[in-house]
Amino acid sequence: MKKKPNLILFGIDSLRADHMSLFGYERLTTPHIDECAAAGTSFSRVTSPSIPTTPGYSSMFTGMDCFGTDVVALRHEGGLGAHVKTLAEILGEQGYNTSCVGFSGNPASRGFKKYLDFSGWGSFDEGRSPKAENMNAVAIPELKRLAVEDEPFFLFLRHMDPHSPYLPPLPFERIFYSGDETDPNNKSLEAMYKFKPFCDYLASWIPPGCSDKDYVIAQYDGAISYMDACIANILSQIQQLGLEEETLIVFDSDHGETLYDHDCYFDHHGIYETTLHIPLIFVWPGHVPGGQMVDDQCYMKDITPTILDLMGATPKPKIKFDGRSLAPWMFGEPRVVESETYITEATWMRKHGWRTPQWKYMHALEPDFHFKPEIELYDMIADPDENHNLAAEQPEVVKMLEERMLAHIARRTKATGRPNPMYTNLNWHGKGTGPFKTSEEAYNAMYIGSPKQASALQAKELTTQRGAAKL
């Protein structure tokens, strides 16, 4: 009997689609991914509507929206609900070996048979962070092990290089920067250094005396380029093992990154396009058309249905996903575009909103630590960088979008029989205080001081994590 196809999924944390050369970025950040993508189909307008990591990957691994997963917060309390199945669980039931590298313990990673970890953080005092090489040291032996087994496999690789700290090894540190990052006349980082919630964390990995925001952005791009070079090693291994024609390769991200945009300072909060816009690539010679770029709007929830459709791995019993397969677009067939969507975040701020092809509407459910207005409205055609808040100038548009958002919430809560998780996750910040009453309270309470603390926000102690992941 013919062996079922394998799946290798590259989940690249904090990767902005618009900082990939594949999608037109002026810096050559992803040449090896670009070359791989040329053999498959890429999607240029993919949104991860519920950020950051935990809700993003919960949607990706289940094919559900945030109402379907009931997950909206980074610090999600408890495990992923038993009302959903993950991709690892679905494939595991069909006889697949399933291995997860770099994501043990997060509620979204439930269902893998094997979990492996690597060092994916760092600080300036520890030196440059070879995150992707650390990944390869774990992932490549696992790939070789899986390749010789009789069972088909699903290997998930969670790369961390675009996630802060941005500390790419030489020569990638300066591959995109030739200036003087300590120029005393450059004041572009002053606001960041004064932002109390993040300044100590950022100072733990940004070089002492650095004054130039463009140097830090170049580190982000350098980290992507370094990771891309290391991914080339994995792609070479796939070829050497003779797996190309029997393996679906997928690249995506859980969310993007706000570099120096919107006062968010090298992080991924704020439901702006810098955070919501992610890459998506499918490669499988002979099964996925090559050399294609699809420009229609699609979403994180579409990824699992697409993977299962391409692989012919229909769940039993059948699952009614919130997302829909993207395969019709790959093969020139019709597929209705879902042009509007509900967007959420519960990371460092608790906000939700509504996105249409023209408008981005944001409504803060609590005062935020950036002292931003409760309501933000952007014309995405005239102002794609979201710099001019039109809420006061366009009250009728605000009213229209609020009504559309509330109608969608009502439909989804009725369909799921559960309340909107944005209304029930009141300890999203982990402080146990309930909703913040003022921006001053949020500013003084929300703090991240070190890479170790940052890592702990996404994962508890591994012994606890691995036990939870198996539940």
Secondary structure, 3 states (H helix, E strand, C coil): CCCCCEEEEEEECCCCHHHCHHHCCCCCCCHHHHHHHCCCEEEEEEECCEECHHHHHHHHHHCCCHHHHCCCCCCCCCCCCCCCCCHHHHHHHCCCEEEEECCCCCHHHCCCCEEECCCCCCCCCCCCCCHHHHHHHHHHHHHHHHHCCCCCEEEEEEECCCCCCCCCCCCCCCCCCCCCCCCCCCCCCHHHHCCHHHHHHHHCCCCCCCCCHHHHHHHHHHHHHHHHHHHHHHHHHHHHCCCHHHEEEEEECCCCCECCCCCCCCECCCCCHHHHEEEEEEECCCCCCCCEEECCCEEHHHHHHHHHHHHCCCCCCCCCCCCCCCHHHHCCCCCCCCCCEEEEEECCCEEEEEECCCEEEEEECCCCCCCCCCEEEEECCCCCCCCCCCCCCCHHHHHHHHHHHHHHHHHHHHHHCCCCHHHHCCCCCCCCCCCCCCHHHHHHHCCCCCHHHHHHHHCCCHHHHHHHHCC
